[in-house]
Amino acid sequence: MANMTDPFRDIFLAGVGALAIGAEKSKEIVDQLVAKGQITVDQGKEIATDLQHQAHENTAQVRDDVIRAYLGSLSKEERDEFAARIADMAAQVDGDEALHAEEAAEVKASANTSA
């Protein structure tokens, strides 16, 4: 089974890094505009929220593009194996979330009986 090759990983990391730098610089600019009184604090918060949303969308797009490129490099059998591994991971995460919810309920019930 082929593993994610370094070029795909590098592209993904470069994309995420570029987005992070862009978000950082954008926040600096917004902070400067607020400090100079050119925009209000509320406007600055709204812009920052919009930037965070856009960064999240861009990161998701980079992730999807890298996965699509990776899948394109695999044979049908390798894609099927990869899909099965992802399904297993998703099931594990779902199981972990269920376990955490169950533990939280037990702690809450224990706290209610102690009080």
C-alpha positions in Angstrom: 0.0 0.0 0.0 1.4 3.4 -1.0 1.8 6.0 1.7 1.2 9.6 1.3 4.3 10.8 -0.4 6.4 13.7 0.8 5.4 16.0 -2.1 1.7 15.7 -1.1 2.5 16.3 2.5 4.7 19.2 1.7 2.0 20.8 -0.5 -0.6 20.4 2.3 1.7 21.8 4.9 2.7 24.7 2.7 -0.9 25.6 2.0 -1.8 25.5 5.7 1.3 27.5 6.5 0.4 30.1 3.9 -3.1 30.4 5.3 -1.8 30.8 8.8 0.6 33.5 7.8 -2.1 35.3 5.9 -4.5 35.1 8.9 -1.7 36.4 11.2 -1.0 39.4 8.9 -4.7 40.1 8.4 -5.2 40.2 12.2 -2.2 42.6 12.6 -3.7 44.9 9.9 -7.2 44.8 11.6 -5.5 45.5 15.0 -3.7 48.5 13.5 -6.9 49.9 11.9 -8.7 49.6 15.3 -5.8 51.3 17.1 -5.8 54.2 14.6 -9.5 54.5 15.0 -10.1 53.8 11.3 -12.5 51.0 12.2 -14.4 50.3 15.4 -13.6 47.4 17.7 -16.9 45.7 16.7 -16.0 46.1 13.0 -12.6 44.6 13.8 -14.2 41.6 15.5 -16.5 41.1 12.6 -13.6 41.2 10.1 -11.6 38.8 12.3 -14.6 36.4 12.4 -14.9 36.6 8.6 -11.2 35.9 8.2 -11.3 32.9 10.5 -14.3 31.5 8.5 -12.5 32.1 5.2 -9.3 30.5 6.6 -11.3 27.5 7.7 -12.8 27.1 4.2 -9.5 27.6 2.5 -7.8 25.0 4.7 -10.6 22.5 4.0 -10.2 23.2 0.2 -6.4 22.6 0.4 -7.1 19.4 2.4 -9.6 18.1 -0.1 -7.3 19.0 -3.1 -4.4 17.1 -1.5 -6.6 14.1 -0.7 -8.0 14.1 -4.3 -4.4 14.3 -5.7 -3.3 11.5 -3.4 -6.3 9.3 -4.4 -5.5 9.9 -8.0 -2.0 8.4 -7.5 -3.4 5.1 -6.2 -4.7 2.1 -7.9 -8.4 1.0 -7.4 -7.3 -1.6 -4.8 -5.2 0.9 -3.0 -8.1 3.4 -3.0 -10.4 0.7 -1.5 -7.8 -0.1 1.2 -7.4 3.7 2.0 -11.2 4.1 2.2 -11.5 1.1 4.5 -8.7 2.6 6.8 -10.5 6.0 6.9 -13.8 4.2 7.7 -12.1 2.4 10.6 -10.7 5.7 11.9 -14.1 7.3 11.7 -15.6 4.4 13.6 -12.9 4.7 16.2 -13.5 8.4 16.6 -17.3 7.8 16.9 -16.6 5.2 19.5 -14.3 7.5 21.4 -16.9 10.3 21.4 -19.5 7.8 22.6 -17.2 6.7 25.4 -16.5 10.3 26.5 -20.2 11.1 26.5 -20.9 8.0 28.6 -18.1 8.9 31.1 -19.4 12.5 31.3 -22.9 11.2 32.1 -21.5 8.9 34.8 -19.6 11.8 36.4 -22.6 14.0 36.3 -24.8 11.3 37.8 -22.2 10.7 40.5 -22.1 14.4 41.3 -25.9 14.5 41.5 -26.0 11.6 44.0 -23.2 13.2 46.1 -24.9 16.5 46.4 
